Amino acid sequence: MPHFVEELQQEAAGAIARMKQAALAARHIHARAELMRHMLTTAKKVAGKPKVEAVETVVSEWMQAWNLERTQWPHIAREMETFTEAFHDYANTPSDAHDAILRQSCEALDAALAREGTSISDQMAWRSQCAHGWWDKVSPTPTDLPGSKPRPSIPQPAANTAFWDQACADFCR
C-alpha cells in the first residue's frame, strides 16, 4: 500500500493524464465546431449568389485564412470546394439530405488533410486567422509549419509547449 505522499502523487498523475486527454479532445472538437460555424455563417452571407460564385468566394476566403496556396494544395482545394458546395446547399435549404452530404464532404476533407499529416482541427488551430488562443496552449503550433504566418489571435511568440508543461518546466524536472 502506498504511503500518503506517494498516493497523492499517483492520484495527481492520474488526474493530470485525464485532464490532458480531455483538453486535447476539447481542442479537437471545438476547432472543428468553429470551422463549421464559420462555414455556415460564410455560406449564409453568399447564399443569394450563384452557386459557383458563392463557392469560389468561400473557398478563396478559407484557403487564405489557412495560409494555403491553391496552386500548392490543389487536392485540398478540390475537397474544400466540395465541402463548400455542401455548405452552400445546406445554407440555402437545410434538410436531412443536405446534412448527410455535408457530413460526407467533411469526412472527405478531413481524410484529404490526414493524408497530409493534418486535420480540420489542426488547420483551424495552427493556421487559421480565426484561431482561439487556448488551442495553442493545449497543442502548440509547430515551429516548422510550412507557410505559417503570424496570427493576431495567438500571442507571439508561442511558448511551443502545452500549458501543463510550462508551469513545471523550471521546478518539476
Backbone as a chain_set.jsonl record, in Angstrom:
{"seq": "MPHFVEELQQEAAGAIARMKQAALAARHIHARAELMRHMLTTAKKVAGKPKVEAVETVVSEWMQAWNLERTQWPHIAREMETFTEAFHDYANTPSDAHDAILRQSCEALDAALAREGTSISDQMAWRSQCAHGWWDKVSPTPTDLPGSKPRPSIPQPAANTAFWDQACADFCR", "coords": {"N": [[0.844, -1.174, 0.0], [0.607, 2.188, -0.931], [2.26, 4.967, 0.603], [1.103, 8.071, 2.081], [2.149, 10.462, 0.686], [3.135, 9.353, -1.715], [0.774, 8.19, -2.634], [-0.806, 10.502, -3.089], [0.743, 11.658, -5.115], [0.423, 9.747, -7.143], [-2.361, 9.894, -7.54], [-2.529, 12.54, -8.419], [-1.012, 12.405, -10.788], [-2.66, 10.722, -12.303], [-4.97, 12.317, -12.48], [-3.954, 14.507, -13.899], [-3.269, 13.248, -16.305], [-5.837, 12.537, -17.232], [-6.898, 15.104, -17.504], [-5.235, 16.153, -19.528], [-5.954, 14.494, -21.675], [-8.671, 15.168, -21.886], [-8.45, 17.917, -22.469], [-7.118, 17.885, -24.955], [-9.035, 16.54, -26.487], [-11.16, 18.37, -26.274], [-10.061, 20.595, -27.564], [-9.771, 19.583, -30.163], [-12.464, 19.002, -30.872], [-13.686, 21.526, -30.456], [-12.301, 23.187, -32.278], [-13.053, 22.027, -34.718], [-15.822, 22.46, -34.549], [-15.868, 25.243, -34.575], [-14.929, 25.767, -37.177], [-17.09, 24.715, -38.629], [-19.153, 26.399, -37.767], [-18.198, 28.891, -38.693], [-18.096, 28.304, -41.445], [-20.812, 27.881, -42.046], [-21.878, 30.394, -41.411], [-20.486, 31.983, -43.272], [-21.32, 30.772, -45.655], [-24.029, 31.41, -45.558], [-23.851, 34.17, -45.854], [-23.254, 34.417, -48.553], [-25.273, 33.143, -49.795], [-27.263, 33.99, -51.581], [-25.964, 34.378, -53.959], [-24.974, 33.113, -57.222], [-24.281, 29.613, -57.284], [-21.669, 28.707, -58.114], [-20.141, 31.067, -57.98], [-20.519, 31.746, -55.274], [-19.368, 29.521, -53.968], [-16.715, 29.736, -54.853], [-15.992, 32.19, -53.67], [-16.114, 31.544, -50.906], [-14.309, 29.359, -50.704], [-11.913, 30.566, -51.523], [-11.648, 32.448, -49.477], [-11.295, 30.753, -47.235], [-9.045, 29.204, -47.908], [-7.173, 31.218, -47.968], [-7.384, 32.091, -45.287], [-6.356, 29.865, -44.039], [-3.815, 30.003, -44.881], [-2.996, 28.619, -47.183], [-1.843, 28.01, -50.356], [-3.599, 27.719, -53.325], [-2.413, 26.67, -55.627], [-0.363, 25.137, -54.622], [-1.707, 23.326, -53.071], [-3.73, 21.818, -54.526], [-5.346, 19.507, -54.356], [-6.416, 19.667, -51.796], [-7.832, 22.016, -52.098], [-9.763, 21.164, -53.963], [-11.26, 19.35, -52.394], [-12.114, 21.144, -50.477], [-13.742, 22.716, -52.044], [-15.858, 20.924, -52.66], [-16.796, 20.487, -50.076], [-17.577, 23.1, -49.44], [-19.567, 23.491, -51.354], [-21.448, 21.73, -50.344], [-22.044, 23.05, -47.936], [-23.121, 25.371, -49.004], [-25.464, 24.388, -50.237], [-26.754, 23.394, -47.952], [-27.021, 25.762, -46.442], [-28.813, 27.165, -48.021], [-30.989, 25.429, -48.181], [-31.738, 23.887, -45.556], [-31.715, 20.533, -44.66], [-32.273, 17.039, -43.937], [-31.114, 15.473, -45.909], [-29.252, 17.252, -47.11], [-27.697, 17.717, -44.874], [-26.574, 15.172, -44.497], [-24.966, 14.969, -46.791], [-23.258, 17.08, -46.28], [-21.942, 16.114, -43.992], [-20.603, 13.907, -45.135], [-18.909, 15.203, -46.98], [-17.359, 16.623, -45.205], [-16.008, 14.561, -43.886], [-14.529, 13.626, -46.085], [-12.898, 15.86, -46.642], [-11.444, 15.967, -44.239], [-10.144, 13.497, -44.457], [-8.523, 13.954, -46.711], [-6.897, 15.961, -45.675], [-5.725, 14.477, -43.618], [-4.098, 12.767, -45.062], [-2.103, 14.485, -45.584], [-0.971, 14.724, -43.191], [-2.343, 16.221, -41.325], [-5.315, 17.827, -39.988], [-8.763, 18.915, -39.921], [-9.151, 20.178, -37.445], [-6.49, 20.74, -36.71], [-5.737, 22.43, -38.823], [-7.453, 24.589, -38.327], [-6.581, 25.329, -35.755], [-3.799, 25.743, -36.009], [-3.289, 27.232, -38.299], [-5.349, 28.98, -38.995], [-6.652, 32.28, -39.19], [-8.602, 32.742, -37.469], [-8.188, 31.454, -35.106], [-8.518, 30.269, -31.734], [-6.922, 31.384, -28.851], [-6.465, 29.597, -26.701], [-6.308, 27.093, -27.851], [-3.73, 26.805, -28.818], [-2.368, 26.656, -26.488], [-2.947, 24.144, -25.605], [-2.245, 22.378, -27.664], [0.451, 23.169, -29.082], [1.324, 25.259, -31.875], [3.295, 23.907, -34.405], [6.718, 24.819, -34.76], [7.945, 24.633, -37.181], [6.062, 24.771, -39.197], [5.117, 24.746, -42.485], [4.713, 27.662, -44.463], [3.403, 29.124, -42.514], [2.019, 31.993, -40.901], [2.157, 34.942, -38.838], [-0.495, 35.25, -36.472], [-3.109, 37.275, -35.425], [-4.785, 36.468, -33.326], [-3.371, 34.753, -31.756], [-1.018, 34.975, -29.26], [2.27, 36.145, -29.861], [5.738, 35.507, -29.354], [4.785, 32.067, -29.587], [4.826, 29.773, -26.858], [5.41, 27.195, -27.483], [5.03, 24.905, -26.014], [2.783, 22.773, -24.329], [0.326, 24.005, -22.012], [0.373, 22.589, -19.601], [2.934, 21.74, -19.409], [4.421, 24.039, -19.176], [4.273, 25.366, -16.638], [5.594, 23.663, -14.868], [8.093, 23.471, -15.92], [10.513, 24.645, -14.946], [10.577, 23.816, -12.33], [9.634, 21.217, -11.755], [11.198, 19.242, -12.826]], "CA": [[0.0, 0.0, 0.0], [1.447, 3.388, -0.98], [2.129, 5.93, 1.695], [0.31, 9.25, 1.784], [2.742, 11.327, -0.34], [3.15, 8.587, -2.957], [-0.613, 8.055, -3.05], [-1.209, 11.786, -3.665], [1.445, 11.821, -6.392], [-0.228, 8.866, -8.114], [-3.671, 10.489, -7.844], [-2.287, 13.747, -9.214], [-0.591, 11.975, -12.126], [-3.859, 10.233, -12.981], [-5.841, 13.466, -12.773], [-3.316, 15.279, -14.965], [-3.42, 12.479, -17.552], [-7.231, 12.698, -17.671], [-7.051, 16.495, -17.923], [-4.583, 16.282, -20.834], [-6.802, 13.816, -22.656], [-9.879, 15.976, -22.051], [-8.076, 19.176, -23.126], [-6.852, 17.594, -26.365], [-10.327, 16.229, -27.114], [-11.913, 19.618, -26.348], [-9.435, 21.413, -28.612], [-10.118, 18.963, -31.442], [-13.898, 19.18, -31.125], [-14.007, 22.953, -30.541], [-11.765, 23.723, -33.53], [-13.945, 21.549, -35.784], [-17.101, 23.153, -34.4], [-15.672, 26.623, -35.009], [-14.911, 25.794, -38.637], [-18.45, 24.503, -39.118], [-19.905, 27.627, -37.502], [-17.719, 29.893, -39.644], [-18.504, 27.916, -42.801], [-22.241, 28.126, -42.204], [-22.053, 31.847, -41.426], [-19.981, 32.48, -44.554], [-22.218, 30.266, -46.708], [-25.273, 32.191, -45.494], [-23.571, 35.507, -46.385], [-23.206, 34.381, -50.014], [-26.32, 32.207, -50.224], [-28.034, 34.517, -52.699], [-25.155, 34.414, -55.176], [-24.939, 31.844, -57.95], [-23.516, 28.627, -56.529], [-20.251, 28.701, -58.497], [-19.546, 32.287, -57.424], [-20.541, 31.641, -53.811], [-18.368, 28.524, -53.565], [-15.39, 30.314, -55.093], [-15.764, 33.201, -52.639], [-15.858, 30.904, -49.613], [-13.071, 28.572, -50.792], [-10.788, 31.518, -51.541], [-11.532, 33.02, -48.134], [-10.751, 29.775, -46.291], [-7.67, 28.856, -48.286], [-6.379, 32.349, -47.497], [-7.368, 32.07, -43.82], [-5.492, 28.762, -43.62], [-2.492, 30.247, -45.462], [-2.699, 27.56, -48.145], [-1.928, 28.443, -51.753], [-4.319, 26.736, -54.147], [-1.511, 26.019, -56.574], [0.443, 24.169, -53.876], [-2.605, 22.4, -52.397], [-4.931, 21.689, -55.37], [-6.195, 18.415, -53.873], [-7.151, 20.19, -50.643], [-8.781, 22.991, -52.645], [-10.895, 20.42, -54.547], [-12.098, 18.856, -51.288], [-12.738, 22.318, -49.858], [-14.827, 23.121, -52.938], [-16.971, 20.004, -52.429], [-17.243, 20.805, -48.72], [-18.256, 24.393, -49.51], [-20.807, 23.259, -52.096], [-22.391, 21.117, -49.399], [-22.488, 24.116, -47.039], [-23.99, 26.263, -49.783], [-26.77, 23.737, -50.356], [-27.355, 23.341, -46.621], [-27.399, 27.124, -46.043], [-29.984, 27.551, -48.8], [-32.109, 24.536, -47.892], [-31.367, 22.914, -44.516], [-32.513, 19.307, -44.708], [-31.519, 15.85, -43.548], [-30.308, 15.051, -47.063], [-28.101, 18.154, -47.229], [-26.856, 17.464, -43.702], [-25.824, 13.932, -44.764], [-23.928, 15.303, -47.781], [-22.31, 17.924, -45.553], [-21.132, 15.223, -43.154], [-19.731, 13.127, -46.02], [-17.869, 16.071, -47.527], [-16.474, 16.936, -44.078], [-15.142, 13.378, -43.738], [-13.607, 13.586, -47.226], [-11.906, 16.91, -46.423], [-10.558, 15.538, -43.155], [-9.307, 12.402, -44.991], [-7.503, 14.572, -47.562], [-5.95, 16.622, -44.771], [-4.991, 13.428, -42.898], [-3.037, 12.283, -45.958], [-1.035, 15.486, -45.498], [-0.492, 14.736, -41.811], [-3.032, 17.25, -40.555], [-6.752, 17.604, -39.841], [-9.528, 20.159, -39.844], [-8.889, 20.86, -36.172], [-5.134, 21.295, -36.758], [-5.753, 23.584, -39.722], [-8.085, 25.698, -37.615], [-5.786, 25.747, -34.601], [-2.417, 26.101, -36.316], [-3.143, 28.109, -39.453], [-6.449, 29.91, -39.195], [-6.639, 33.617, -38.599], [-9.72, 32.739, -36.509], [-7.856, 30.52, -34.032], [-8.693, 30.669, -30.338], [-5.615, 31.3, -28.209], [-6.292, 28.448, -25.795], [-5.965, 25.896, -28.632], [-2.272, 26.737, -28.904], [-1.867, 26.284, -25.162], [-3.177, 22.705, -25.454], [-1.465, 21.71, -28.709], [1.143, 24.306, -29.683], [1.614, 25.276, -33.298], [4.695, 23.516, -34.679], [7.55, 25.953, -35.171], [8.389, 24.417, -38.559], [4.878, 24.638, -40.038], [5.36, 25.455, -43.748], [3.781, 28.701, -44.877], [2.656, 29.751, -41.425], [2.165, 33.438, -40.759], [1.653, 35.39, -37.535], [-1.951, 35.386, -36.374], [-3.422, 38.223, -34.353], [-5.5, 35.866, -32.196], [-2.423, 33.937, -30.989], [0.111, 35.795, -28.814], [3.555, 35.759, -30.433], [5.923, 34.166, -29.884], [4.152, 30.984, -28.82], [5.77, 29.078, -25.983], [5.649, 25.908, -28.13], [4.806, 23.793, -25.093], [1.428, 22.777, -23.783], [0.296, 24.748, -20.747], [0.697, 21.74, -18.457], [4.391, 21.595, -19.331], [5.042, 25.344, -18.933], [4.363, 25.718, -15.22], [6.549, 22.806, -14.169], [9.349, 23.366, -16.675], [11.679, 25.008, -14.139], [10.509, 23.336, -10.957], [9.223, 19.814, -11.587], [12.07, 18.294, -13.529]], "C": [[0.889, 1.237, 0.0], [1.203, 4.265, 0.238], [1.467, 7.198, 1.171], [0.874, 10.082, 0.621], [2.748, 10.612, -1.691], [1.724, 8.437, -3.511], [-1.11, 9.35, -3.704], [-0.538, 12.023, -5.016], [0.812, 10.96, -7.481], [-1.597, 9.407, -8.522], [-3.516, 11.72, -8.731], [-1.895, 13.377, -10.645], [-1.788, 11.465, -12.93], [-4.787, 11.37, -13.383], [-5.266, 14.313, -13.906], [-3.451, 14.553, -16.296], [-4.84, 12.607, -18.102], [-7.485, 14.116, -18.175], [-6.423, 16.709, -19.295], [-5.453, 15.675, -21.933], [-8.061, 14.646, -22.935], [-9.571, 17.286, -22.782], [-7.821, 18.952, -24.612], [-8.146, 17.284, -27.116], [-11.153, 17.501, -27.282], [-11.366, 20.521, -27.442], [-9.829, 20.877, -29.981], [-11.585, 19.252, -31.797], [-14.246, 20.66, -31.305], [-13.496, 23.557, -31.845], [-12.627, 23.289, -34.714], [-15.281, 22.296, -35.738], [-16.985, 24.604, -34.862], [-15.6, 26.715, -36.527], [-16.332, 25.656, -39.169], [-19.31, 25.75, -38.912], [-19.502, 28.716, -38.49], [-18.175, 29.572, -41.066], [-19.98, 28.212, -43.021], [-22.527, 29.627, -42.263], [-21.634, 32.42, -42.777], [-20.875, 32.027, -45.699], [-23.523, 31.045, -46.722], [-25.071, 33.602, -46.049], [-23.63, 35.533, -47.908], [-24.3, 33.489, -50.608], [-27.094, 32.7, -51.444], [-27.269, 34.582, -54.01], [-25.299, 33.099, -55.932], [-23.955, 30.883, -57.261], [-22.02, 28.651, -56.859], [-19.527, 29.901, -57.894], [-19.463, 32.216, -55.898], [-19.466, 30.677, -53.321], [-16.963, 29.091, -53.739], [-15.039, 31.352, -54.033], [-15.359, 32.555, -51.319], [-14.547, 30.115, -49.642], [-11.866, 29.501, -50.769], [-10.549, 32.105, -50.158], [-10.875, 32.028, -47.171], [-9.345, 29.328, -46.644], [-6.727, 29.974, -47.822], [-6.271, 32.348, -45.973], [-6.439, 30.972, -43.294], [-4.082, 28.894, -44.176], [-2.053, 29.114, -46.384], [-2.88, 28.11, -49.559], [-2.6, 27.344, -52.559], [-3.392, 25.981, -55.084], [-0.642, 24.958, -55.893], [-0.409, 23.078, -53.241], [-3.862, 22.146, -53.234], [-5.882, 20.589, -54.908], [-7.002, 18.838, -52.642], [-8.198, 21.195, -51.127], [-9.987, 22.282, -53.257], [-11.825, 19.901, -53.455], [-12.809, 20.009, -50.599], [-13.878, 22.823, -50.733], [-16.06, 22.239, -52.724], [-17.62, 20.274, -51.077], [-18.071, 22.094, -48.73], [-19.555, 24.291, -50.296], [-21.872, 22.661, -51.174], [-22.916, 22.155, -48.409], [-23.426, 25.077, -47.757], [-25.394, 25.664, -49.886], [-27.492, 23.699, -49.014], [-27.828, 24.727, -46.177], [-28.659, 27.576, -46.764], [-31.211, 26.712, -48.475], [-31.678, 23.518, -46.839], [-32.304, 21.701, -44.579], [-31.64, 18.151, -44.245], [-30.615, 15.391, -44.683], [-29.073, 15.936, -47.223], [-27.151, 17.996, -46.041], [-25.999, 16.218, -43.924], [-24.692, 14.196, -45.751], [-22.846, 16.159, -47.128], [-21.385, 17.072, -44.694], [-20.146, 14.416, -44.002], [-18.592, 13.991, -46.568], [-16.88, 16.499, -46.441], [-15.499, 15.783, -43.849], [-14.109, 13.323, -44.862], [-12.519, 14.649, -47.089], [-10.927, 16.501, -45.34], [-9.64, 14.406, -43.625], [-8.198, 12.965, -45.878], [-6.446, 15.275, -46.71], [-5.116, 15.593, -44.009], [-3.863, 12.867, -43.761], [-1.851, 13.244, -45.989], [-0.485, 15.591, -44.075], [-1.147, 15.797, -40.947], [-4.519, 16.907, -40.483], [-7.451, 18.958, -39.859], [-9.194, 20.895, -38.548], [-7.472, 21.44, -36.138], [-5.078, 22.517, -37.672], [-6.353, 24.796, -39.019], [-7.175, 26.225, -36.511], [-4.426, 26.309, -34.996], [-2.267, 27.093, -37.454], [-4.168, 29.228, -39.511], [-6.216, 31.247, -38.507], [-7.717, 33.726, -37.523], [-9.437, 31.839, -35.305], [-8.128, 31.125, -32.658], [-7.357, 30.433, -29.636], [-5.412, 30.074, -27.341], [-5.95, 27.182, -26.564], [-4.457, 25.705, -28.674], [-1.665, 26.357, -27.557], [-2.013, 24.786, -24.907], [-2.311, 21.917, -26.428], [-0.755, 22.806, -29.502], [1.374, 24.142, -31.184], [3.065, 24.864, -33.51], [5.492, 24.709, -35.193], [7.995, 25.828, -36.621], [7.225, 24.243, -39.534], [5.087, 25.428, -41.329], [4.279, 26.489, -44.034], [3.029, 29.384, -43.753], [3.001, 31.232, -41.332], [1.685, 33.824, -39.37], [0.141, 35.588, -37.577], [-2.273, 36.28, -35.202], [-4.085, 37.593, -33.137], [-4.586, 35.031, -31.301], [-1.263, 34.83, -30.566], [1.421, 35.26, -29.392], [4.662, 36.209, -29.5], [5.228, 33.141, -28.986], [5.216, 30.267, -28.006], [6.185, 27.742, -26.563], [5.668, 24.738, -27.157], [3.383, 23.915, -24.574], [1.447, 23.423, -22.396], [0.684, 23.881, -19.566], [2.19, 21.477, -18.346], [5.093, 22.909, -18.998], [5.261, 25.603, -17.449], [5.431, 24.909, -14.497], [7.921, 22.78, -14.823], [10.577, 23.639, -15.803], [11.709, 24.305, -12.774], [10.306, 21.829, -10.809], [10.197, 18.818, -12.2], [13.399, 18.143, -12.853]], "O": [[1.809, 1.348, 0.811], [0.114, 4.3, 0.811], [1.295, 7.37, -0.035], [0.15, 10.376, -0.33], [2.4, 11.214, -2.706], [1.508, 8.548, -4.718], [-1.759, 9.307, -4.749], [-1.165, 12.525, -5.949], [0.682, 11.403, -8.622], [-1.955, 9.385, -9.7], [-4.28, 11.915, -9.677], [-2.393, 13.971, -11.601], [-1.903, 11.758, -14.12], [-5.323, 11.383, -14.491], [-6.006, 14.781, -14.772], [-3.722, 15.187, -17.316], [-5.023, 12.767, -19.308], [-8.202, 14.311, -19.156], [-7.015, 17.377, -20.144], [-5.654, 16.279, -22.987], [-8.463, 14.802, -24.088], [-10.355, 17.717, -23.627], [-8.261, 19.747, -25.442], [-8.327, 17.721, -28.253], [-11.782, 17.694, -28.323], [-12.137, 21.146, -28.171], [-10.185, 21.653, -30.867], [-11.886, 19.697, -32.905], [-15.013, 21.012, -32.201], [-14.194, 24.363, -32.46], [-12.901, 24.087, -35.61], [-15.801, 22.712, -36.774], [-17.911, 25.133, -35.477], [-16.152, 27.647, -37.111], [-16.734, 26.4, -40.064], [-20.103, 26.113, -39.782], [-20.361, 29.389, -39.061], [-18.592, 30.465, -41.804], [-20.359, 28.736, -44.068], [-23.331, 30.074, -43.08], [-22.343, 33.243, -43.356], [-21.16, 32.803, -46.611], [-24.069, 31.313, -47.792], [-25.986, 34.176, -46.64], [-24.009, 36.545, -48.498], [-24.249, 33.13, -51.784], [-27.535, 31.889, -52.258], [-27.863, 34.815, -55.063], [-25.698, 32.088, -55.356], [-22.929, 31.306, -56.727], [-21.193, 28.618, -55.948], [-18.426, 29.763, -57.359], [-18.447, 32.585, -55.309], [-18.74, 30.977, -52.374], [-16.118, 28.937, -52.857], [-13.907, 31.387, -53.55], [-14.384, 32.965, -50.69], [-13.759, 30.196, -48.7], [-10.897, 29.237, -50.057], [-9.408, 32.246, -49.716], [-10.005, 32.405, -46.385], [-8.533, 29.095, -45.75], [-5.624, 29.708, -47.344], [-5.192, 32.576, -45.427], [-5.815, 31.124, -42.244], [-3.245, 28.013, -43.974], [-0.893, 28.702, -46.372], [-3.948, 28.614, -49.906], [-2.213, 26.178, -52.48], [-3.57, 24.783, -55.307], [-0.235, 23.987, -56.531], [0.108, 22.012, -52.905], [-4.968, 22.248, -52.703], [-7.097, 20.723, -55.052], [-8.144, 18.411, -52.471], [-9.321, 21.219, -50.622], [-11.117, 22.742, -53.093], [-13.045, 20.002, -53.581], [-13.961, 19.88, -50.186], [-14.882, 23.311, -50.213], [-17.176, 22.746, -52.618], [-18.845, 20.287, -50.956], [-19.13, 22.167, -48.108], [-20.543, 24.935, -49.944], [-23.041, 23.041, -51.224], [-24.101, 22.147, -48.075], [-24.41, 25.54, -47.181], [-26.389, 26.35, -49.651], [-28.697, 23.941, -48.943], [-28.909, 24.858, -45.603], [-29.483, 28.289, -46.191], [-32.336, 27.211, -48.489], [-31.292, 22.401, -47.185], [-33.527, 21.842, -44.555], [-30.417, 18.273, -44.17], [-29.482, 14.969, -44.45], [-27.972, 15.431, -47.446], [-25.937, 18.127, -46.193], [-24.818, 16.213, -43.575], [-23.58, 13.701, -45.566], [-21.658, 15.979, -47.395], [-20.174, 17.292, -44.677], [-18.984, 14.262, -43.625], [-17.443, 13.552, -46.611], [-15.701, 16.713, -46.723], [-14.305, 16.004, -43.642], [-12.944, 13.009, -44.619], [-11.353, 14.384, -47.381], [-9.717, 16.665, -45.497], [-8.475, 14.36, -43.23], [-7.057, 12.506, -45.808], [-5.251, 15.19, -46.992], [-3.927, 15.813, -43.777], [-2.796, 12.53, -43.248], [-0.742, 12.869, -46.368], [0.36, 16.439, -43.789], [-0.573, 16.227, -39.946], [-4.926, 15.813, -40.875], [-6.808, 20.006, -39.816], [-8.979, 22.107, -38.56], [-7.27, 22.524, -35.591], [-4.448, 23.52, -37.337], [-5.817, 25.9, -39.109], [-7.02, 27.436, -36.355], [-3.951, 27.259, -34.374], [-1.225, 27.738, -37.571], [-3.881, 30.31, -40.024], [-5.665, 31.327, -37.409], [-7.741, 34.69, -36.757], [-10.358, 31.5, -34.561], [-7.986, 32.33, -32.452], [-6.736, 29.386, -29.818], [-4.297, 29.56, -27.253], [-5.354, 26.27, -25.992], [-3.963, 24.581, -28.578], [-0.569, 25.799, -27.501], [-1.287, 24.221, -24.089], [-1.714, 20.907, -26.058], [-1.299, 23.314, -30.483], [1.589, 23.038, -31.684], [3.966, 25.407, -32.87], [4.983, 25.513, -35.975], [8.386, 26.823, -37.231], [7.39, 23.629, -40.588], [5.222, 26.651, -41.284], [3.088, 26.225, -43.871], [2.104, 30.153, -44.013], [4.115, 31.656, -41.641], [0.882, 33.103, -38.777], [-0.42, 36.032, -38.579], [-1.767, 36.068, -34.1], [-3.968, 38.118, -32.03], [-4.985, 34.642, -30.203], [-0.584, 35.393, -31.425], [1.646, 34.05, -29.405], [4.509, 37.263, -28.883], [5.106, 33.337, -27.777], [6.37, 30.169, -28.423], [7.22, 27.202, -26.171], [6.258, 23.697, -27.445], [2.855, 25.014, -24.403], [2.461, 23.388, -21.699], [1.272, 24.385, -18.609], [2.664, 21.036, -17.299], [6.25, 22.894, -18.576], [6.349, 26.024, -17.054], [6.101, 25.428, -13.603], [8.827, 22.119, -14.315], [11.579, 22.932, -15.914], [12.762, 24.219, -12.143], [10.764, 21.236, -9.833], [9.982, 17.613, -12.069], [14.246, 17.382, -13.319]]}, "num_chains": 1, "name": "protein.A"}
